[in-house]
Amino acid sequence: MKTLSKSTKIWLNYTLGAAVSALLLWGIYIQIQKQIGRLDEVNPSSLWQTGPDYLLWLCILLMPVNIGLEARKWHLLASTARPLSFKDALASCLAGITFSLITPNRLGEYPGRLLYMRRKNTFRLISVSVLGAVAQMLALFIFGLASLIYYNAAFPGIISIIALLSCAVFTTGIAILYARFEQWAPLIERVKWLRKFRVYGQLLRRFTNKEQLTILGLSLLRFATYTAQYLVLLRWMNVMLPPVEGFLMSALFFWVMAVIPTLALVELGERGQVSLYLFHHFSDNTIGILGATIGIWCINLILPAIAGSILLLRMRYIR
């Protein structure tokens, strides 16, 4: 079978990269155009009644902090499987965000990272990817539990009590899974057809308790960062929330969005409904709530996804 020449491979890689990038960028553009139209449904005359501009800039400047924390966590995780620079880890994270836009609950983020890093022994990264995802999920449920405790105290109800109890059970289970993650590896070897994957379980044993706490700490800090971003953007849109209560309600918003199955590219409608339901307890500024919800979606998802789609131009699809 005739192999492709080097020049042909380069041409095909650029063509495929351009096609993938253009497709993702077009999808992002269409979605923004469609979802921004929701603002026309509510008093457009109040759209630009915003607070001090430094609040908007603070929210934007926190975006690279948010991405940087995730890149640092991924750098620590992936480096146990193969040599990796922080720059490559950052690029991989951006590519993962781009791919996550077309998957339920952004489950495609880690596969997208692995696809971008496609090299020999890449599958060794699967187990550490799972560990990183569990760490972020644990951070989400820890903040979700705290916010649900507040919500039940402030706005008691049957549904909120059920949500609190369910969250407590899941938080406990995820915490045990994360703390004893390496102890699940021997179970793999008991299943004959899974024994070939035992090397991935051995990689997990390289993490000490201190390293796992560091990874969890980065996950908690990242969650706190984008929750603070949302609160700052709400205040910029003149949705005045008490700092502590506002932070907890913002954390609850992200928890609810995580447990509702949805696609990142079509979740903005659900985000708007959830935000209006939660924040109406404090403010009737509908346009401000929707504006902040759209804003945080664009800043933390769309802007990094655009950067990731550009990086995909350089990806080698054919080797």
Secondary structure, DSSP 8 states (H G I E B T S, - for coil): -----HHHHHHHHHHHHHHHHHHHHHHHHHHHHHHHGGGGGS-GGGTT----HHHHHHHHHHHHHHHHHHHHHHHHHHTTTS---HHHHHHHHHHHHHHHTTSBTTTTHHHHHHHHT--TTGGGHHHHHHHHHHHHHHHHHHHHHHHHHHHHHHS--HHHHHHHHHHHHHHHHHHHHHHTGGGGHHHHHHSGGGGGGHHHHHHHTT--HHHHHHHHHHHHHHHHHHHHHHHHHHHHTT----HHHHHHHHHHHHHHHHHS--BGGG-HHHHHHHHHHHHTTT---HHHHHHHHHHHHIIIIIHHHHHHHHHGGG--S--
